[in-house]
Amino acid sequence: VVNNASDIARQAGDVILLEKSLHPIINAVMLSRRAFTKVRTYLLCTLTGNIGTLISLTTVVVISQQIPLLPIQILLNNLLTDPPLLFLLSDRISENSLQHPVKDEIKKFFKIIIIFAAISSVFDFLFFFLFRQFDISVLRTGWFVFSVLAELTLVVSLRSELSIFKAPRISKILTIALITCLAIAIALPYLPIKTIFSFVPLTSPQLMILAGLTLVYLGANEVAKRIFRGYLF
């Protein structure tokens, strides 16, 4: 009902319009869809990254009886990968995702998480295979850098149901956050404070392996997103 309707009509109405237009209702619906989409993307990225890392970490500990990441390195990993997720609030959303009512099932959502977490774990195991001949300190440093790169890459991929080439442009503040955290992760093994986190410098071939793995990981996520697009989003 409109604001100047009778008292009985206003009491019976679920929504009272303060102006003679339905646009406020339309705007409210679109705003709620945007909010839901951003919360969903945040949960998808953070749960996928954490579950994938947990699976990889547990499997390696059980099989090799060695800890591939020290507690302080895990905490630092979270410190570098969590802040960019907060800036998803400023990110752009494709208009296609806003054209339909929100219909999301919790079981389907967790299936999505398991799919991308499994992909993450596969690339973690591939990393361990490629770095198996190196010292444990090199392996820990390399996996720390790779896990940060992989989780930041995951944000770039899963922020939209469209491919990275067709998705809306990433917001400026999210781009800055991603690049900053990525640069810090790569630079840490070469800074004087590296001893605090038990890091060692990586060689150029090792960095190239990490860069190649990250690019292939991004491609794998894009392929999975395309295959399951109708099911996921």
NUSE-542589 format. One record per residue (C-alpha): x, y, z. Coordinates in steps of 0.5 Angstrom, whole numbers, plus 500, padded with zeros to 3 digits. Layout:
N
XYZ ...
end
This chain:
233
500500500 502507499 504512505 497516505 493510505 488509510 490506517 487499516 490499509 497500512 496495518 494490513 500491508 507488508 510494505 509501506 511505500 513512501 513514494 508513488 512508485 514500485 522502484 524502491 521495492 525493485 531496488 531493495 530486491 536487487 540490493 538483497 541479491 547483490 548482498 547474497 551474491 557477495 556473501 556467497 562468493 566470500 564463503 565459497 572462496 574461504 571455505 574452498 581454500 581452507 578445506 583444500 589446505 586441510 585435506 592436503 596438510 592432513 594427508 601429507 602429515 599422515 603419509 610422510 610424518 612431516 609437517 609441511 607448514 609450521 603453525 606460524 606459517 599457517 597463521 601468516 598464510 591466513 593473514 595474507 589470504 583473508 584481507 582480500 576477501 573483505 574487499 569483495 564487498 567493493 567488487 562488481 557483479 555480473 548483471 546476469 546473476 541478478 536477473 533471477 531469484 536467489 535459489 541456493 541449496 546448502 547441499 549443492 553449495 557444499 558440493 561446489 566447495 568440495 569440487 574446488 577443494 579437491 582441485 586445490 588438493 590435487 595441485 598441492 599434491 602435484 607441488 609436493 611431487 615436484 618439490 619432493 627432492 628438496 630440503 624440508 625448509 625449501 618445501 615449507 617455503 615453497 608451499 607457503 608461497 604456492 598456497 598464498 598464490 593459489 588462494 588469491 588466484 581462487 578469488 580471481 576465478 570464483 568472484 564471477 560465474 563467467 570466465 575471467 575474460 568475460 567477468 566484470 572488471 575487478 574493483 580497484 581496491 580488490 586488485 590492490 589488495 590481491 597484488 599487495 598480498 601476492 607481492 608480500 608472499 613472494 618477497 618474504 623469503 628474501 627479507 631479513 625477517 624470513 628467519 622469524 617464519 623459518 623461510 629460506 630463499 627460493 631459486 629462480 627455477 623454483 619460482 618458475 615452477 610455482 608460477 607455472 603451477 599457479 597458472 595451470 591451477 587457474 586454468 583448471 578452476 576455469 574449466 571446472 567452472 565452465 563444466 559445472 556452470 549451470 549447476 554451480 551458479 
end
